[in-house]
Amino acid sequence: MNTVERIRHISVRDLAVLGLQDMAYVKPVTLEDRTGFAIHAADGSSLAVAATRELAFATVRQNGLEPVSVH
């Protein structure tokens, strides 16, 4: 089976998790009356908090992941 045929037969579950290991989610949070940006793994586990959105995105990229905003 070639690559195109395998893609056509991908399961719904496999499609849902495709690429998740390559992403981290960034969302605004308030901690001790200060705004920060929480970084979460695709499975929802907390990884870090950064002072700015730009710093959060840079941190994610430095670790080989693609940042995705969550509102």
C-alpha positions as CSV (number, residue, x, y, z in Angstrom):
1,M,0.0,0.0,0.0
2,N,1.5,3.4,-1.0
3,T,1.4,6.5,1.1
4,V,-1.7,8.0,-0.6
5,E,-3.6,4.8,-0.1
6,R,-2.6,4.7,3.6
7,I,-3.8,8.3,4.1
8,R,-7.2,7.5,2.5
9,H,-7.6,4.7,5.0
10,I,-6.6,6.6,8.2
11,S,-9.0,6.0,11.1
12,V,-11.0,8.8,12.7
13,R,-9.0,8.3,15.9
14,D,-5.6,8.5,14.1
15,L,-6.7,11.6,12.2
16,A,-7.7,13.3,15.5
17,V,-4.3,12.8,17.0
18,L,-2.3,13.5,13.9
19,G,0.4,16.1,14.7
20,L,-0.5,16.5,18.3
21,Q,3.0,15.6,19.5
22,D,4.2,18.6,17.5
23,M,2.0,21.3,19.0
24,A,1.7,23.2,22.3
25,Y,-1.2,25.4,23.2
26,V,-0.8,29.0,24.6
27,K,-3.6,30.7,26.4
28,P,-3.8,33.9,28.5
29,V,-4.1,33.3,32.3
30,T,-4.2,35.5,35.4
31,L,-1.9,34.6,38.3
32,E,-1.7,36.7,41.4
33,D,-3.4,39.6,39.7
34,R,-0.9,39.5,36.8
35,T,-1.6,38.4,33.2
36,G,0.6,35.7,31.8
37,F,0.5,33.1,29.1
38,A,0.2,29.4,30.0
39,I,1.8,26.8,27.8
40,H,0.1,23.4,27.6
41,A,1.0,20.1,25.8
42,A,-1.5,18.8,23.4
43,D,-2.8,16.4,26.0
44,G,-3.6,19.4,28.3
45,S,-0.8,19.0,30.8
46,S,0.7,22.3,32.0
47,L,4.3,22.9,30.8
48,A,5.1,26.6,31.7
49,V,3.9,30.1,32.1
50,A,5.5,33.1,30.3
51,A,5.2,36.8,30.9
52,T,4.2,37.7,27.4
53,R,2.6,35.9,24.4
54,E,5.7,36.5,22.3
55,L,7.9,34.8,25.0
56,A,5.5,31.9,25.2
57,F,5.6,31.4,21.4
58,A,9.4,31.7,21.4
59,T,9.7,29.1,24.2
60,V,7.4,26.7,22.4
61,R,9.4,27.0,19.1
62,Q,12.7,26.7,20.9
63,N,11.5,23.3,22.1
64,G,10.7,22.1,18.6
65,L,7.0,22.5,18.8
66,E,4.4,24.7,16.9
67,P,2.5,27.1,19.1
68,V,-1.3,27.4,18.8
69,S,-3.4,30.1,20.5
70,V,-6.3,29.2,22.7
71,H,-8.8,31.9,23.5
